[in-house]
Every structure is written in structure tokens, then in C-alpha cells.
Amino acid sequence: MFGYVKAYKPDLRMAEYEIYKAVYCSLCRELGKSYGPFAKFILSYDFTFLALLKIAAQEECPGYKNMRCSFNPLHQCKRVQKDNGALKFSAAAAMILFYYKLKDTIHDTGFLGKTAARMVYPIFLLARNSAKKQFPALEALVASAMDAQTALENDNCASLDQAADPTAKLLEGLFSYGEKDETQKRVLARLGYCMGKWIYLMDAVDDLEDDLKKGNYNPILAYTKIKIKKSENIEQAKQIAVSLLNMSVAEAAASLELLRLERYEDIFRNILYVGLPEGLNVILKKEKKACK
């Protein structure tokens, strides 16, 4: 994923921020422990959200402890003491998804991008194989979604909903993975679908200017049929995407309120109600500066 799903830290209480940071640091440690030191570089806030969600659904409180940071041994940070597999699952999901993104980079980017990706490919192939052994159904889920996404993009899909569907279904599967309660599973699936759609469209907005300049596929450009860089056309395209992004956030927030969570409710509300809109505002301001 892309790192767009972040909390808005100024609005978090100190205790909430410490928990959020603890899960982030714990996921970093799990990536290194399970897949080697290079795996830590794929850490993102999106998978921190996934880990938080899995831990929040567990009845038993995970507890926290102070440990030395592997990047800065002089610094201590809180870590999750007992997560019952949530961190292991989130780390495997991050690793498998990164592997497919790496393959996509080798296939689609220029010479420098291909060369860099090929250099690290053997390392992440081994890591992905390890994750696949632990979670074969997870590997199948990611592979299916990536194949569907590639097919749509190769066909220059002009429907925003259709273009976002594979990523939305991927998160639908990730969020509901392993949930046994049918009601909870349906709500988690809906939350995942809405957030997956939001992430895909956010990435499209973020890459809009660059894709237009390079002639790359972008669902917003395909939908609006923009081929020439004109500020009024770009603004119109953004507004269409923003309306869909806002709808996705609203539906995700409605799903969140239906979830049965044991903890972290205020952190999730911060992310959905404040963090996601703030992330969109940052990208829109950046794009506006680029236009000028």
C-alpha cells in the first residue's frame, strides 16, 4: 500500500499516540524478525492500521513494554507485548504486497527503476516465499487482486469504480481475514472495501500531474479523457475524484461505527474522521503548487 492511512497526531491524546507508535514500532520489529533487516524499509502506516484493527478485535489486552529501538539503540520505545498473530499477519501482508509491487516496477518503469528493483528482487522473493508458506490464502488473495488490477490498467479502464475495485476487494479480504463472526466479518469487509477504494483513488490524485506528463495510465485521466495539461481540466478532474474520495470516507466511517472493538476506538475515529481528510488536503495543496 501507499502510506496514506495515517492518524492526525496533533488531535491524538498522549496515551493514544503512545499506543499508535507502539504498534508501528512493533510492526517494524516483526518485519525485521520474520523477513530480515531490509524488510523494515517497507513499513507503512497503512499496515499499522491493519495491525491496529486486528489487535482491536481481540478480547485480551495485548499489553505494552519498553524495548530498545533497533535503529537507535540509545532510544527506548513501547512495543506490543502480546498480539496473538496480528503483527505476524500484517507483516506477511505487507511483504507479499510489496513483492508484487516490485514485480510491477520491474515490468513497467524505466531503466534506473528496473535496475534498482532487480537488485533487491532476490531478497524480497525469499521473504515473500516465507510469508506465502505461513499464509497461502493471503498470497492467493494478493496475487488475484494484482492480476485484476494490471488487466484493468492495461485496458485503459475509464471507470473509476471499476478501476478501484481490485484494490478495494484486496482490502476487503485483508480486513475480514480470519474473522469467524459473520456479522463482524461483513462489517470488516465493507470497511476494507471502502478504504481500499479510497487508497487507490488517493494514489491516482497524488500521481495525476506526473502521469499526465509521462503519459502513464491514471484512472482519473482515463475517465475525464484529459490528454492536454490545462489547469481548468486538471481541477475538474480533481473535483470528480475528491467527491468519490469523500463518499468512500463517509461509508468507511459508517462501517467503523458498526464494528465491535475492544480498544482503540478513538484512534480509529481520528484516522478516519481527521487523518484521511487531512492527507487529501496535503496532496491537493501539493498538486496546486505544482500547477503554478
N, C-alpha and C positions, 0 to 999 in steps of 0.2 A: 504493500500500500504506500501512501504518499506522505504521511505525516501531517495531514490536515486536521485530524481529530484531536484537538488539544483543549485542555482546561484554560480558562481565563484566570491566570494566577492572582491578579490583584483582588478578585472577588472571592477567592478561597480563604476560609479561616485557616489559621496556622496549623491546627491539628489535621485539617483536610489536606493541606498542602504537604504535610509530612507523610501522610498515608499515600498520596498520589506519587510523591517522589520515591517512597519505599517500594511501591510496585514497579515503578520504572527501573530503579536500580536492581531490583530482584530479577526482572526480566533480562536485564543486561548480563547479570551473573549467570543465569540459566542458559543463555545463548552461548556464553563462553565455556561453561561447564559441559554442555551437550555437544557443541559443534566446533569448538576451538576458538582461539582469541580473535580471529578475523570475523567471526560471526557477530561479534559485538558491534561492528560497524553498520549492521543493517537494522539496529534498534530504532524503533519509531514510536511516536505517541499513539498511532493507530492500534498497534498491537498491545500497548499499555492499556488502552481502553478495553480490548478483548480480554486481557488478563483480569482487569478490574471486574468486568462483567461476570466472568466465570467464578471468581472468588466471592463476589457479592451474593451469588445464588447458593453458596454453601452454608449449611446450618452452623457449622463450627467456626468460631472466630479464628483467623489464621495466626494472630499474634505477630509481634514485631520484635526485632533485636538489632542492636548496633553491631556493625561489622566494618572492617577496613575496605575502602574503595580500591578496586584492583588497578584503576588508572592513576589514583593519587593515594598511596598508602598512608600518607600523613592525615588524610581526611576520613572521618567516620561517617557512615550513613546508615539509616534504618533499612532493614530488609524484612521481607515476609518470612516468618518462622515456619509456617506450615500451610501450604497452599492446596494440597490434595490433587495435584496434577494440573492445576490451572496454568501455571507458568510453563510447565513442560509442553502442554498443548499449544499455548500461544507462541512459544519459541519455535516449535515444529511448523506451525502455520506460517510464521514469518520466513523461515528458512526455505520452505517449499515454494512459497510465492516469489521470493527473491530469485530462486533458481530459474523460474520460468521468465521472470523479467530479464534476467541475464541472457537467457537464450534469445529473447526478443531483441535485446540490444545487439547481440552478435549478428542477427539476421538483418536488422533494419538501419543501424546507424552508419556513420562514415568511418573512414579508416582508423582514426585515433580511438573512437569509441569501441570499434570491433577489437582492436589490438588490446586495449585495456581489459575488456570483458573476457577475451580469450586467455589472458594471463591468469586471471583468478578463477576461471571456469572449473579446472580440475578440483580446486579446493571446495567449491560450493557444490560440485557434483557429488563428492563423497558425503558432504553434510546433508544434502537432500536425500541421498540413499539411506542414510541413517534415520532421518525423520520419517521416510516412507516405510521403513521396517516397523517403526513404532505405531504409525497412524496410516495404514494403507488406504482407508476410506477417505482420509483427508487429502492424500495425494491425488486420488481419483477425482475428488471434488474440484481441486485447483486446476488439474490438467484439463478437465471438461470445460471449465469456465474460461480458461485462457485460449483454448481452441475455438470456442464460440466467439470470443472477443476478436480474435485475429481474423476469423472468417467475415465478421461484420465490417471490420475496418478495411479489409481487402476489397469488399464490395462497395466501399464508399457509402455506407449506410447513412441515409439522410433523416432518419427518425431518431430524435433524442432519446425517447423512451426505449426504443429497441436497442440503440447503441449502448445504453447504460445497463441493459438487462443482465448480461453475463456477470458483470461486477456486482450488481445488486443481488443476484442469485448466489454468488460466491459468499458474500457476507451473510446472506440468509442462512446458508449451510453452516458457516463458521459459528455464528451466534447460537444456533439451535443444536449444534453438535453435542451428542451425548445426553441431552435433556430427556428425561423419562416421563415427566408430567406433560400430558398432551396440551393442556391449556397454556402452560408456561412455554412450551415449545413453539406453539403458534405465535405467541406474542413476541418471543425472541426472534423468530423467523421474520416477522413483519418489521421489527426494529432493525434487523440486519439488512433487509431488502431496502428500506428507505435510506439507511446510512450509506449503503453501497452505491445507490444511485447518486446520492449527494456527493460522495467522494469522486466518482467518475466525472460528474459534471464540473466539480470544482477544479479538477485537473485540466479539463477542457478549457475552462475560463483562464486558468493560470497560463496555459500554453498558447492561448489564442493568437497573440501577436507573433510569437515565434513560428507557429505553424503556418500562419498566413505568409510570413516572409519566406519560409523554406519550401512551401508547397506541400507540407505534410497533411495527412488526414486529421481532421478535427470535426467532431460531430456537429458543433455549433456552426462552423463554416459550411459544412455539407447541408445542414438544414436551411440556413439562410441564403445559400448559394452565393456567398461573397467570394470574389476572386481578386478584386482590386482593393488595395488598402485605402479606404476613405474613413475619416473619423466618424462621420454620421452612421455609416454602415456598421462599424465596429460597435458603437454604442448601442445600436438597435439589437445587434446580436447578443451583447452582454445582458441587456434587459430581459430578453427572452429566457436566457439561461438563469438569471437571477430569480425570476418568478418561479421556475421549476425547482431551483435550489431551496427557496423559502417554503414551497409546498412540501418538499421532502423532509425538511427540518421539522415542520409542524406535525407531519404524520409520525415521524420518529419520536417526537416528544409525547404525542398521544399514546404511542405504544409503550413508552417508558413508564407512564403513569399506571399502566395496567400490569406491569411486572411485579412479581413478588420477590422483593430483595431483602436480604438480611442486614445489609450495611451499604454504605457509600451513596445513599440516595442523593445527598446534597452535591456530591462530586459529579454525579451523572447529570443532575439538573444544571450545574454550572457549565458543563461541557456542551450540552445540547442547547440551552437557552441563551448562553452568553458566548462560549468559546467558538462554536461553529459560525454564528453571525459575525463575530469579530474577525475570524480568519478570512471570511469572504470580503469584509471591508478592507483588510490589509491588501488582498490581491487586487481588488478594484482600484485602490489608490495607486498601487504599483503600476497597473496597466494604464491608468490615466496619465501618470508621469511619462510612461514610455511613448504614449501617443503624442505628447507635447514635444 
